[in-house]
């Protein structure tokens, strides 16, 4: 189980790096809005569902959200 927990962390970190590299690659384009990866815990649960779910079994990307805050207007003067 420890290997899959570590592997889930590596996969989540790779997804985060994908989002960051996309932000960097597109940062100078018109209308660019930055994105952010969001993470969540993976819970263990028995096949029969009789035990209480326990956190700490890994991590997963729960979503990639765009930030829609006001950016630079491009007018300097």
Rosetta blueprint (number, residue, H / E / L):
1 X L
2 X H
3 X H
4 X H
5 X H
6 X H
7 X H
8 X H
9 X H
10 X H
11 X H
12 X H
13 X H
14 X H
15 X H
16 X H
17 X H
18 X H
19 X H
20 X H
21 X H
22 X H
23 X H
24 X H
25 X H
26 X H
27 X L
28 X L
29 X L
30 X L
31 X L
32 X L
33 X L
34 X L
35 X E
36 X E
37 X E
38 X E
39 X E
40 X E
41 X E
42 X L
43 X L
44 X E
45 X L
46 X L
47 X L
48 X L
49 X L
50 X L
51 X L
52 X L
53 X L
54 X E
55 X L
56 X L
57 X L
58 X L
59 X E
60 X E
61 X E
62 X E
63 X E
64 X E
65 X E
66 X E
67 X L
68 X L
69 X L
70 X L
71 X L
72 X L
73 X L
74 X L
75 X L
76 X L
77 X L
